[in-house]
Amino acid sequence: MKLRIVVEGGEKGKDLRSKCRKGFKEFFVKAKAIENNFIVVASGARGEAFKDFKTELKNKKSNEEVILLIDSEGPIAEESVIWDFLKKMDGWDRPRDAGEDNVHLMVQSMESWFMVDKEELEKYYGNGFHSNSLPQNVRIEEIPKEDVVKGLNAAAKETPKETPKDAQQNTQTVKGINGWEGEVIGKPAKGSKFTKLKIGMTMKQVTNLIGQPSDQGAYITGKAWIPFYHGSDVYRHELVYKKQGRLIFASDPSGDYNSGNLITIIHNAKESGYR
């Protein structure tokens, strides 16, 4: 029997979808969760994943089975019927050929995965990050989505980087070059060189255009350890420019940071210039 696993994730361009597929596949193999005879379909947004799931069900061969893997986006009781839950949560009707075993829920939200590795969160946010403000429940699938976001906002509010709440209010999703999509956060500082940049640029293109940063560093994302929507890039490289802001690049699993592409532009006229 061959499995076709439709996953929520990799929505920021075709390259990230490729990395999302690879990340999920490596996770399943390392976890020995299933045999090697499977294909991962990275669909992007949640709604698109459901559409792809229905298409895969319709077109599957007699020796194939299709599974939908998504976050629940809310608490679900153990005795709940999954399709009844999804009908109430998303308005989805169970496809005719789908049973309870054809859909599996991971956690309540993507941000829940960050609770797995709080040490990496501290490294990312740096000074002023209060990890004791984060939910302490080790069973991350039980942590309410609201508690995760509230905890992250509280833990990060005294750091130079924006909290999830700030980022959500000041973030624009934009299309870049070579099929890339990314985020632009905040407004450019007066005379900022960041206005010359485009999402999708390589790190070399960026430094050739606006010069070297005042500080920089790399970190492993939670995506290196677990699979989820947004589970494609496993390394990030950050360039910091004093009084201009920060640039985030997604790098491939090889850890070759120079191969990274610009996925986030963070404007901040008060940027200190150090991580």
Secondary structure as UniProt FT lines:
FT   STRAND          2..7
FT   HELIX           14..31
FT   STRAND          38..42
FT   HELIX           46..59
FT   TURN            62..63
FT   STRAND          64..70
FT   TURN            78..79
FT   HELIX           82..90
FT   TURN            96..97
FT   HELIX           100..102
FT   STRAND          103..105
FT   HELIX           110..116
FT   HELIX           118..125
FT   TURN            127..128
FT   HELIX           131..133
FT   HELIX           140..142
FT   HELIX           145..156
FT   TURN            157..158
FT   HELIX           164..169
FT   STRAND          171..175
FT   TURN            178..179
FT   STRAND          181..185
FT   TURN            190..191
FT   HELIX           193..196
FT   TURN            199..200
FT   HELIX           203..210
FT   STRAND          215..220
FT   HELIX           222..224
FT   TURN            229..230
FT   STRAND          235..241
FT   TURN            242..244
FT   STRAND          245..251
FT   TURN            253..254
FT   HELIX           257..259
FT   STRAND          261..267
FT   TURN            269..270
//
